[in-house]
């Protein structure tokens, strides 16, 4: 079991150790899920269906064009 003891800052913040972040693939700006249990708090990476695709097509897809396309398609399906 990986265990580390950390102090909470005056602002209530906690730093997740680098080796934990690397193991969970958590990066700056990522969201995490906090689960309160009887034994304490569980911190888990927030997983969305798209998160596993992060960066996969960043050099091949124009995000502005993709967003415009999606919006136009949604408008076609509205009743």
Buried (B, 14 or more C-beta within 10 A) or exposed (E): EEEEEEEEEEEEEEEEEEEEBEEBEBEEEEEEEEEEEEEEEEBEBEEEEEEEEEEEEEEEEEEEEEEEEEEEEEEEEEE
